[in-house]
């Protein structure tokens, strides 16, 4: 085992940090409070080649993998500028289209995904299905050479920023009566699709939407891979989402702990820096340990994924550990600031909202515990 980072990866961290550092936490907090996208940061990362670091070179990307994309996610968050859509557009959509898309689809979408000029978001969640993807009710039926999509999707991130969506829909049933799923690339301006903003109280630049699809017509060329292969494609995209989500959480935790350590070193009460008191230092130290452990599992999961090895267990564990670490780190940072922890000037609250969201999404902690209980420990299925 070699736990040292390569020179290339160290250089990548430094370069990403330099770009993100030009914007910083004040920029992010302002956009998060206004629910406005961080378009300038996204464009700067795209121009530098970081958005598409995991896209094949032949399609304009960096030719790297999830290890490199996770580094990008972690470092921008560590500089106080986490971007949720990297988990969707760069991790899910670029990976799925790159792996399963036709040559026409790869040529059409991957160059823009690589340079950041195009976003493709992901539409799987539905109001009545929850985490049970087998209960998805959105359908796609053939109409000549086209497909007609009907249904409702829920909590779809960044529709207002995207040029297209990857929509998961039912296209029939298998021999046992179970649903057959397929994926379609659907332009966001397709007739018959209505995006309704879904207000949330968390301070995030990215907005959430409910999608209503009413006889949305797409050509046969919109089908990704083969008909009925959606489950395999979806699960090929979910591990990258969980890995990059974990990396984002690790970066959030690092950012919060850096802010807290600086404050606790300089803030004095009765002539003593508050960081000298164990009541302040121990929660921060504990959060640091948990963050480093989560970072190790995140790197392991990305490494496994890039080598085509089973990565489901590690991806779930990384996402679980990193979300817990991020919440603990931000909470400890807020507490160490006292009343200032809630002050706009210190800018910690937006990161708590995002960390709390990532404890639920893209898969909640309870479903991860179910996965580990069943698949890692061999316990009976509980649901």
Protein Blocks (a to p, Z undefined) as FASTA:
>chain_A
ZZbdcfklmmmmmmmmmmmmmnommlmmmmmmnopacfklmmmmmmnopmmmmgcfklop
noiafklmmmmmmmmmmnopacfklmmmmmmmmmmmmmmmcfklmmmmmmmmmnopaccd
ddfbcfklmmmlklpcbdcddehjbccdedddehiehklmpcbdcddddebdcfkopacd
ddddddfkbghiacdddddfbdcfbdcdddddehiacdfklpgcjehilmmmmmmmmmmm
mmmmmmmmmmmmmmmmmmmmmmmmmmcgehiafklpmklmmmmmmmmmmmmmmmmmmmmm
mmmmmnopafklmmmmmmmmmmmmmmmmmmmmmmmnmmmlmgmklommmmmmmmmmmmmp
mbdfklmmmmmmmmmnopacfZZ
